[in-house]
Amino acid sequence: MFRMPIPHSLSRPKEAQRGSSLVESSIVAIVFLLLLASITEFGRIGMAYNLVSFATHRGARYAAVRGSASGHPAAGSDVQTEVQSYINALDLTKLTVTTTWTPNNSPGSTVKVVSSYGFQSILIPMSSSLITVKTTCQEVITQ
């Protein structure tokens, strides 16, 4: 096998190559760790959205089967308690649940449950800004 000699102007002296692999490794490690942290953060946001969405659906279903014709009509505080009972992995102090009945809570009317959760990022822990995860569910009252 024939090797072409490298011209002297293209080759580096040994002293200049000594720390280059350490610098290259540290740059790659920083990029890799940021990518890994971003994937983790998006996974946490997705988990929060799924929890809030499912709990909102369950709260709307709870209100839909407990209209004015049922023995125990649901109030806004009952729906909020129902939504909170399904959220076990999040901070409930950052959860807001709003329930509205259009026009009232009689059968055939609609109930709308809106839940919003203030998500705190772990990538920027000192930041006071929250990412708002908001879901809405609307159902027709059956009883």
C-alpha positions, 0 to 999 in steps of 0.5 A: 500500500502506497502512502502519500507524504503529507506536506510539512505545511499541512501537518500539525506539530505534536504540541498543538494536537495534545489537548485537541481531543479533550476539547472536542470531547467536552464540546460533544459531551455538552451537546449530548447532555443538552439534548438528553435534558431537552428530551427529558423535559419534553417527556415531562411536559407530555406527561403533565399534559396527559395527566391534566387531559385525562383528569379534565375528561373524567371531571367533565364526565362526572359533571355530565352524569350528575345534572339537576335531574340526578339525586346529587347534582355536581357543583364546581367544587365537586368537579374540581375535587374529581379532577384533582383525584386523578392527578397524583404526580403533579403539584395541585397548587398549580392546577386551576379547574373551571367548570361552566354549564350552558345554559344550566345543569339540566339534562341536555345542557352542556358542561365545559371543564377547563383545566390549566396547569403551570409547569415548572421547567427543570432546565431553567430552575431559577426562572419564574416563568411557567409553561401553561398546560391547558386542556378543555373537555365538553360533554352533554349532561345526561341526568 
